């Protein structure tokens, strides 16, 4: 999976009267991206439902893209997670001997900190996905169940 984003906002409201039932924003990870975000340089990825369109916008150091996709053009909706099991095993094996067993603890911590969640759509063969780490946004824990709710909201529109 891609480099996981850090959630900034998460709103999934199936009863929104204006049709804007989903609005998710996330930023690139890292100190530089955080500083750029604070000074107004967009490193934000956005996935939103606005009426009968899904909006996908992505900004990074090189530029920005913005896609406004009619829901009738969506070919699939995806959500899921990935867990770095093999990477954690390899890390533990490599570090176990030189760190006198501490590598196993490092591998376990790595496994739990590197889980990623994906929610997105596909239009023809183009994937518009938001890949993020579990986190708390506005006091709400966001995880796989929340990604499922967003996927269901988009699926209802198709």
C-alpha positions as CSV (number, residue, x, y, z in Angstrom):
1,X,0.0,0.0,0.0
2,X,1.0,3.6,-0.4
3,X,2.5,5.9,2.2
4,X,-0.3,6.3,4.8
5,X,-1.8,9.7,5.3
6,X,-2.5,11.4,8.7
7,X,-6.2,12.2,9.1
8,X,-7.2,15.9,9.6
9,X,-11.0,15.6,9.5
10,X,-13.6,12.9,9.1
11,X,-17.3,13.4,8.6
12,X,-19.6,10.6,7.4
13,X,-23.2,11.6,7.9
14,X,-25.7,9.5,6.0
15,X,-28.6,11.8,6.9
16,X,-27.1,15.1,5.6
17,X,-29.9,17.0,3.9
18,X,-27.7,18.7,1.3
19,X,-26.3,15.4,-0.1
20,X,-22.8,16.1,1.3
21,X,-22.7,12.9,3.3
22,X,-18.9,12.3,3.3
23,X,-16.0,14.7,3.8
24,X,-12.6,13.3,4.7
25,X,-9.3,15.2,4.7
26,X,-5.8,13.9,5.4
27,X,-2.3,15.3,5.0
28,X,1.0,13.8,4.0
29,X,3.0,12.4,7.0
30,X,6.1,14.0,8.3
31,X,7.4,17.1,9.9
32,X,7.9,19.0,6.6
33,X,4.4,18.3,5.4
34,X,3.0,19.4,8.8
35,X,5.0,22.7,8.6
36,X,3.8,23.3,5.0
37,X,0.2,22.6,6.1
38,X,0.5,25.1,8.9
39,X,1.8,27.8,6.5
40,X,-0.9,27.2,3.9
41,X,0.9,25.0,1.3
42,X,-1.6,22.2,0.6
43,X,-0.4,18.7,1.1
44,X,-4.0,17.5,1.7
45,X,-5.9,14.7,0.1
46,X,-9.7,15.0,0.2
47,X,-12.4,12.5,-0.5
48,X,-16.0,13.9,-0.4
49,X,-19.5,13.3,-1.7
50,X,-21.1,16.5,-2.9
51,X,-24.5,15.8,-4.3
52,X,-24.2,13.3,-7.2
53,X,-20.4,13.6,-7.4
54,X,-17.5,12.2,-5.6
55,X,-14.7,14.7,-5.2
56,X,-11.1,13.5,-5.0
57,X,-8.4,16.2,-4.5
58,X,-4.8,15.6,-3.8
59,X,-2.0,18.1,-3.1
60,X,1.7,17.5,-2.7
61,X,5.0,19.3,-3.1
62,X,4.8,18.9,-6.9
63,X,1.3,20.2,-7.5
64,X,-2.4,19.4,-7.1
65,X,-5.1,17.3,-8.8
66,X,-8.8,17.6,-8.5
67,X,-11.3,15.1,-9.8
68,X,-15.0,15.5,-9.8
69,X,-16.5,12.2,-10.6
70,X,-20.3,11.6,-11.3
71,X,-21.4,8.7,-9.2
72,X,-22.8,6.9,-12.3
73,X,-19.2,6.6,-13.7
74,X,-17.9,4.8,-10.6
75,X,-17.0,1.2,-11.4
76,X,-16.2,0.0,-7.9
77,X,-15.9,1.1,-4.3
78,X,-13.2,-0.4,-2.1
79,X,-12.2,-0.4,1.5
80,X,-9.9,-2.6,3.5
81,X,-6.7,-2.7,5.6
82,X,-3.2,-4.0,5.3
83,X,-1.0,-5.2,8.1
84,X,2.8,-5.4,7.7
85,X,3.1,-9.0,9.0
86,X,6.0,-10.1,6.8
87,X,7.9,-6.9,7.3
88,X,7.6,-7.2,11.1
89,X,8.8,-10.8,11.0
90,X,11.8,-9.8,8.9
91,X,12.6,-6.8,11.1
92,X,12.4,-9.0,14.2
93,X,14.6,-11.6,12.7
94,X,17.2,-9.1,11.6
95,X,17.3,-7.2,14.9
96,X,16.8,-10.1,17.4
97,X,20.4,-11.2,17.7
98,X,22.2,-7.9,17.6
99,X,19.8,-6.3,20.1
100,X,19.6,-9.4,22.4
101,X,15.9,-10.0,21.8
102,X,14.8,-6.3,21.8
103,X,14.3,-6.6,18.0
104,X,11.2,-8.8,18.6
105,X,9.6,-6.0,20.7
106,X,10.5,-3.5,18.1
107,X,8.9,-5.7,15.4
108,X,5.7,-6.0,17.5
109,X,5.6,-2.2,17.9
110,X,6.3,-1.8,14.2
111,X,3.4,-4.1,13.3
112,X,0.9,-2.2,15.4
113,X,2.0,1.2,14.3
114,X,2.2,0.5,10.6
115,X,-1.3,-0.8,9.9
116,X,-3.0,1.1,7.1
117,X,-6.6,1.5,6.0
118,X,-7.9,2.3,2.5
119,X,-11.1,3.7,1.2
120,X,-11.7,4.7,-2.3
121,X,-13.3,4.4,-5.7
122,X,-12.3,3.1,-9.1
123,X,-13.4,4.8,-12.3
124,X,-12.6,2.6,-15.3
125,X,-9.1,1.5,-14.3
126,X,-8.2,4.7,-12.3
127,X,-7.9,4.3,-8.6
128,X,-8.9,7.2,-6.3
129,X,-8.0,6.0,-2.8
130,X,-7.3,7.5,0.5
131,X,-4.8,5.4,2.5
132,X,-4.5,6.4,6.1
133,X,-3.5,5.2,9.6
134,X,-6.0,4.7,12.3
135,X,-6.3,7.7,14.4
136,X,-8.5,10.0,16.5
137,X,-10.2,13.0,14.8
138,X,-12.3,15.3,17.0
139,X,-12.4,12.7,19.8
140,X,-13.7,10.0,17.4
141,X,-11.5,6.9,16.8
142,X,-11.4,6.3,13.1
143,X,-10.7,2.8,11.8
144,X,-11.8,0.1,9.4
145,X,-15.4,0.2,10.5
146,X,-15.5,4.0,9.5
147,X,-14.0,3.2,6.1
148,X,-16.7,0.6,5.6
149,X,-19.4,3.2,6.4
150,X,-17.9,5.6,3.8
151,X,-17.8,2.8,1.2
152,X,-21.4,2.0,1.9
153,X,-22.4,5.6,1.5
154,X,-20.8,5.8,-1.9
155,X,-22.2,2.4,-2.9
156,X,-25.8,3.6,-2.1
157,X,-25.4,6.4,-4.7
158,X,-24.3,4.2,-7.5
